[in-house]
Amino acid sequence: MSNLGDPEDLNLPSDGETIEEVRDLHDGIMDGLVPLSPLDLEKVDSMDDLIRAMSNTAFAGRRLGEAADILEAMVRDPDCFVVMTLSGAMTIAKMGLVVCDMIEQGFVQAVVSTGALMAHGFVEAAGGVHFKHNPSMSDVELYAKGYDRVYDTLELERSLDDVEIIINAVLEEMDTAEPYGSAEFNRLLGAWLIEHVEGRGILKSAFHHRVPVFVPAFTDSEMGLDVGLHRERTRALGVPCPVFDPFRDLDQYTDLIRQASRCGIFTIGGGVPRNWAQQVAPYLEIRRVRLQIDEPLRRFRYGVRICPEPVHWGGLSGCTYQEGVSWGKFLSPEDGGRFAEVLTDATAVWPLLIKAVQERLRRDPPKEKSSA
């Protein structure tokens, strides 16, 4: 017995009929579909040209083009407060100056990052060097020689030791009477770099442009361990030390989002930085409901995410913006939400995206941010 069902249900042609007579074949244009175009490199003279042309192709190329349009929109929106979240080894992968560009050129007004990313960035900003991994050297040999491997790149243990000396010196100058959060501590590190080191660095750019850098999982980093060492030393000496309070970060970040008219988020990877930054929306909502606090709700209107993790693994790194709508983190597309998700390695496409948007903004500078 066939399981195809009744031929009439399949809308198949009967005797004497043609397919065209049974089916109403549309041409795409009559349904408002957007036609695609071949990528013609002969017509490409700039990075912006390339990204715009890719937006009329398919797969990751189209998504990258859509991401450029949405990133440009949130940068141009004078009332949009943009948060950048960073995870993955992006600074050891030498993406640090891309972050500096985004801070210095007003793409973002706050940064939320992993501690490791900021630690490796601090090494770079303080004059340290990262190296290519030589595959002929085993991990046992690397350990013995003080080389910490991150995939195909090496961090020097001696560089991390040097950073610990700097962090200890900064902690020694801090007020022990007042607790501090990661954003306050990173601001002090930025000030130290400005005073002692030439060249660019993430925390230097953030200090100059008054962009707070939050590290919600602060103890999950070399910097956090260095602070832990300082606490042990001061305890042994019987002297007070500065007290770390992560809720200062939560309060400061919540205040920034509360004061913004609109919010956007630019995410590399996922993990704790992404969730911590996004959860401010439901946090404001449950404060209003459970504590009866009369304050406005805030949901992200714009979002751009670059991350290769698929959604079916179940982690937040792969979570779609559409899923975030169900949590009250994002405005739905029906309510004006605009999102793009580029599912690939950030080191391959992030610089292209930023370069293209930079070219657009140089031709037609945006208005100054009202939230800046």
Secondary structure, DSSP 4 states (H G I P E B T S, - for coil): --SS--TTTTT---TT--HHHHS----SGGGTPPPP----GGG--SHHHHHHHHTTS-HHHHHHHHHHHHHHHHHH-TTEEEEEEE-SSTTTTT-HHHHHHHHHTTS-SEEEE-HHHHHHHHHHHTT---EE--TTS-HHHHHHHTEEEETTEEEEHHHHHHHHHHHHHHHHTS-SSS-B-HHHHHHHHHHHHHHH--S--HHHHHHHTT--EE-TTTTSSHHHHHHHHHHHHHHHHT-----B-HHHHHHHHHHHHHH-SEEEEEEES-HHHHHHHHTHHHHHHHHHHHS--------EEEEEEE----GGG-SGGG--HHHHHHTTSB--GGGT-EEEEE-S-HHHHHHHHHHHHHHHHHHSPPPPPTT-
